[in-house]
Amino acid sequence: MFTGIIEELALVTNIVKEADNLHITIKSSITNELKIDQSVAHNGVCLTVVAINGDEYTVTAIKETLDKTALGKLTTGDVVNLERAMKMGTRLDGHIVQGHVDQTGICDKIVEENGSWRFTFVYDASKNNVTIEKGSITIDGTSLTVVDSKKDEFSVAIIPYTFEHTRFKNYKIGDEVNLEFDVIGKYVSRLMDLQK
């Protein structure tokens, strides 16, 4: 479980394809605190640390993960949002995030708003994921509040701190992002579908 509060922007230093798997090596200032078998969220995707070497560690994304996320589009030199699993007994500063991406979305619009930014993302509504205004959404692992909600798009407002300390400063229109919809909303939506 995660909170959606990004700890660090880390650098992708190597990518190796092996059969259907992708081994991704990351250079991070928190590598010395990691251990093999530990779960870390990378752009919102929970992956297991499989190797550690100095200030770099490696995770493996399998075909299922690559099919449902934007991780397969990473290249050497890209930065990723990192978050370690939350500790029980501490504050939940974001919202409950599982690290299980529901689908990807596309950055459709970026508007600077005199000290903040409004980002609009579109997604395939046929997958039955929903947002609500003032509800939670996770974009590339970042816990955010929805400010505008439509059937196949939503907007979030980004403060300067979030802009500078996450991948938001790198997004361009057309970029693909990982989306994890609010877990409570997913269960309510599923229950409603079962009653039809």
Secondary structure as GFF3:
##gff-version 3
##sequence-region A 1 196
A	DSSP	beta_strand	8	18	.	.	.	ID=ss1
A	DSSP	beta_strand	21	27	.	.	.	ID=ss2
A	DSSP	three_ten_helix	31	33	.	.	.	ID=ss3
A	DSSP	beta_strand	39	42	.	.	.	ID=ss4
A	DSSP	beta_strand	45	53	.	.	.	ID=ss5
A	DSSP	beta_strand	56	61	.	.	.	ID=ss6
A	DSSP	alpha_helix	63	68	.	.	.	ID=ss7
A	DSSP	three_ten_helix	71	73	.	.	.	ID=ss8
A	DSSP	beta_strand	79	84	.	.	.	ID=ss9
A	DSSP	beta_strand	103	112	.	.	.	ID=ss10
A	DSSP	beta_strand	117	123	.	.	.	ID=ss11
A	DSSP	three_ten_helix	125	127	.	.	.	ID=ss12
A	DSSP	beta_strand	136	139	.	.	.	ID=ss13
A	DSSP	beta_strand	142	149	.	.	.	ID=ss14
A	DSSP	beta_strand	153	158	.	.	.	ID=ss15
A	DSSP	alpha_helix	160	165	.	.	.	ID=ss16
A	DSSP	three_ten_helix	167	170	.	.	.	ID=ss17
A	DSSP	beta_strand	176	181	.	.	.	ID=ss18
A	DSSP	alpha_helix	183	194	.	.	.	ID=ss19
###
